[in-house]
């Protein structure tokens, strides 16, 4: 019994580590963006994730025995291509957004990924969205509108916030592509994402002549990618095996809020009254989304 409880406790720690590692992404990326272009930064983050997960695979005898493309079939090719393309676009949009808005605001706006993932699943994959999820979508949209204005006296929209929302849309599309690859080894999916998207972003960086940076900043970006994109997902997958998808996502949902907190601590950003209101509204919306996911998982388990 104790052993079983220990496994659950460890899984909870893994889920929290996944959230905290991803939470560090926005504030630390913003720091590095003073020295690295958004295009090269996106490339390095994904290369860091791909290289890191490849090392994890090589260190595991069981993982080494599986060929990276073994679990995928011909119909999966289109989803792999779309996944990689969207993972090229999304981080570039996010990095550009981070250069024009605060990391705390960008962290909270990442919650739009929940909205877009759900709506796209409903439209294209005929998933049913329950009442709690609809309320969650409305609340997150309201909070997002609050965060998207720079000046309420003149109703000036923050361009940086719009870039972050566009990144969330891209990741919402990407999530629905990735779910079609769920039969494959998830670590292999991360390696494909890492190297495919990293290479694509690097080609863009080279084409626009924004590939130059001091080597140690590039190394720091790779390390950040390993932790915030690669290791974060590794811990998420590990936790999911013992907690289930809904419970793991419940713990992981703190990532945007942790990112906002880290932004205050690392970058000395000062939260405004509007930010606190948006923070509260988004927290309620995220909670309702978690409740919806839990309910769906319980129904699934009954069958």
N, C-alpha and C positions, 0 to 999 in steps of 0.2 A: 504493500500500500504506500509506504513511504517513498519507495522507488518511483511509483506512478506519479505521486504528487511532485516529486523532485523534477520529473520530466516536464510537467506542466509549468512549474515555476521557472525552469530554464527557458521554456518556450516563450513565456511572458517577457522575460529579460531580453530574449532575441527580438521580439516584436518591438519592444521599447528602444532597443539599440538601433533597429532599422529606422525607426522614426527620428531618433536623435541624429543619426548619421546624415539622413536626408535633410533634416532641419538645418544643419550647418551649411548646406550647399549655397543658399542665397547670400547670406552675409559674407562668407569667405570668397565666393565668386565675385561679389561686388568689389572686394579688396583687390583681387587679382586682375579685375578688368581695368584697373589703372595702369597695368603693365602689359596686358595681353588683349588683342582684339576679340570681339565677340565671336567671330568665326573660328579663330584658332582656339579660343577657350572652349567652345562647344566640342571641337574635335578632340582636344586633350581630355576633357571630362569623359567622353565615351571611350576613347582609347584606354584611359585608366581603368574604366569598368571592365572592358573586354580583356585586357592584359591580366587584371587581377583575378577575374573568374577563370581564365585559362590556367593560371597558376593553381587555383583551387582544384580544378579538374585534374591537372597533372599530378597533384599531390595525393589524390584519392585513387586507389587502385580500382575501385568499383567504377568510378567515373571514367577512368582511362580506357576501360574496356568498351565503352560505348562510343561509336563514331558520332561526331557532332551532327551530321545530317541523317543519322540512322532513323530517328523517330519521325521524320517528315516525309510526306508523299507529294506527288506531282501537284495535286490541287492546292497544296500549302504554299507553293512558290509565289503566287500572287500576293498572299498575305505577308510573306517574308519580305518581298520587295516593298510593299506599301509600308510595313512596319519600319524598315530601314529608312525610307524616304521621309516619313513623318518624324522619325527620330533625328533626322538631319535638320529639318525645319524647326521643330519645337524648341530645342535648346538655343538655337541661334536667335529666335524671337525672344526667348526669355533673357538671354544675355544682353541683347539690345535694350530690352525693357529695363533691365537692372541699371543700365547706364543713365536712365532718364527718370527713375523713381527710386524710392527708398527700398531697401531690402526687406523691411518689415511689411510694407504694403505688398510687395511682390510675393512674399511668403503667404500672406492671407489670400491673395488673389489666386494662388495655386488651387484653392478649393473649387474654383470653376471647373477643374478637371472632373469632379464628381458630377456636376451638372451636365457637361457635354457628354461624358461617358454614358450616363443614363439616358439622355435624349437620343443619342445616336443608336444605342441598343434598342430603344423603343421603335424608332423609325425604320431602321434597316434590318434588325434581327427580331422584330415583333415581340420584344420583351414587355411584360406588363409592369407599369410603374404604379405603385400603391400610393395611398393618400399621404402617408408620411414623407415619401420621397418627393411628391409634388410640392408639399409645404417647404421641404428642405430646399428644393430648387428655387422657389420664390424668395426664401430668406437669403440664400447665398447671392442671388441676383440683386436683391436690395442692398446687401452689404457691398457687393461689387460696384454698384452705382455710386455709393457713398465714397468708396476708395478711388474712384476714377476721376473725381473732380479735383483740380488743383486750387481753384479759387471759386468759392460759392457765390461771391458777390457778382462775378461776371460769368459764372457757369463755364469756366474754362476746363476742358477735358484734358486729363493727363495722357499724353501720347505714350509714355512709358507704361502706364497701366493697360492701355489697349494692346500693346505688344505682349504683355504678360498674359492677358486674356486670350489673345490669338495663340500663344504657346499652349495654353490649357486646352483650347479647341483641338490643336494638333495632337496633343497627348490623349485627348478623349477619343479621337479617331484611332490613334495608335493602340490604345487599350483594347478597342474592339477588334483590331486586327490580331493583336497578341493572343486574345482569348480563343481565336480560331486555331492557334498553335499549341493549345494547352496539353495535347497528347504527347508532345515532345518533351525532352528533358529541359526544365526551365533554366538550368545553368547554361545549357547550350544556346538557348534563346538569347541569354544575356551576352554571350560571347559573339553571336552573330550580330546583335544590336551594336555592341561595342566597336567591333572592327568595321562593320558595314557603315554605320553612322559616323564613326570617327574618320574613316577614309573619305566619305562624302563631304563632311564639313571641311576637311583639310584641302580637298580639291577646290572648294569654294574660296577658302582663305588664300590659296595660291593664285586663283584667278583674279581676285580683287587686290592682290598684292598686300595682304594683311596677315602675313605669316611670320613676321619677325618678332622675336621676344628674347629676353635674357634667359639662358638655359635653366637657371634655378627657379625662375617663376614658372617655366614650363613643367619642371619636375614637380613643383608644388601643385600645379593644376592636375597633373596625372595622379598624384596621391589623393587629391580631393575627389577626383572621379572614381578612384578605387573605393574610397570609403562611402561617399555620398550617393553614388549610383550603383557600383558593383557590390560592395560588401553589404550595403543597406538592403539590396534585393536578396542577397544570399541569406541574410538573417531573416528576412521576411518569409522566404520560402521555407526555411528551417522551422520557423514558428508555426507556419500554416499547417505543417504535417501533423502537429499535435493539438493545435487550437481550433483548426478549421478556418475557412476563408473569412467568415463574418467576424469572428472574435479577433482574428489577427488584424483585419482592417480597422476594427474598433480601436485597438492600441495604436496602429499606424496613423490613425486620423489626427493624432496630436502633432504630426510632423510640421504642418504649416504654422501652427501656433508656437511650436518650439522654435521654428525659424524666425518668427517675429521676436520672440524673447531673446534669441541669440543676437539678433540685429541690434537690439537695445544695448546688450552687454558688450558686444564686440565693436560695433560702429558708433556707439553713443548716440543713436537716433532717439529723438524725443517724440513719444506718442502724443497725438492730438486728441481732443475730445471726440472728433469724428472717427478717429481710428478706434478708440475704445468702444464706441457705439457699434461700428462695423464688426469689431472683434467679437462682441457679445452676440450680435445677430448671426454671425457665421458659426459661432460655437453651437448655438441652438440648432441651426440648420444642419451642421455636421452630425450632431447627436441624433437628429431625426433620421438622417440617412443611414446611420449605423443601426438604429432600431429597425428600419426597413430591411436592411441586409440580414440582420439576425432572424427576422420573421421569415424571410425567404429561405434561409438555410434550414430552419426548423421544418418548414413544409417539405423541402427537398429530402430531408433525412427520413420523414415519415414514409416516403415512397421508395 
